[in-house]
Amino acid sequence: MEPRESWAALAAGGIAGVSVDLILFPLDTVKTRLQSPQGFRKAGGFRGIYAGVPSTAIGSFPNAAAFFITYENVKSMLHHGSTSYLTPATHMVAASLGEVVACLIRVPSEVVKQRAQVSPPSSTLRILSHTLYHEDLWSWKQGHVVDSWQSAVCGAFAGGFAAAVTTPLDVAKTRIMLAKAGSSNASGNVLAALGGIWRTQGLSGLFAGVVPRMAAISLGGFIFLGTYEKTRQLLL
């Protein structure tokens, strides 16, 4: 990637991340409170649904920027010499590595954010566990790279599907992040957390908050990738 393209990816990714997180923060708060072991009402219900939003504004830009700068650079390196049928795999690898880098920023801020969301007087950070990548099968069929609105639609569908199937892991993550020091969940054992949720709440517990999670990530994917593509086009 040329320096100009890297800066465009960095800026566009950051702007997209901030846009998504600030717009959809209330949905993420509702989702976290539904997944909280203390229950939705005790965790705050619909009160203070913007609790912790200042830390989101601080953390979302570097998080999203880190994802996209890694994604674009890895994709650029893997594209050299790769055949067209390997393009989806290239995007998947690039996106996965982007997520790994972004998680170094996201996880600490997620802990702060979720604890603030179930304790409204406190402070917080970060929603969106975004998905998919923009130049997929759609771009092959139409013969050119997808437009920004098409990228947004792809992001919405991919995000919604991923949100649904990964909800149990998100519930376990929420329980671990909200766990008090010394409790069984504080060890960070995901399988143990999933087992505990299954024993006490069954399937409904594992899929707690699935509706707001799907809504948030679908809308987030639409805004995230659409904003990213449009901003990047304007900067290049």
Disulfide bonds with the S-S distance in Angstrom:
none
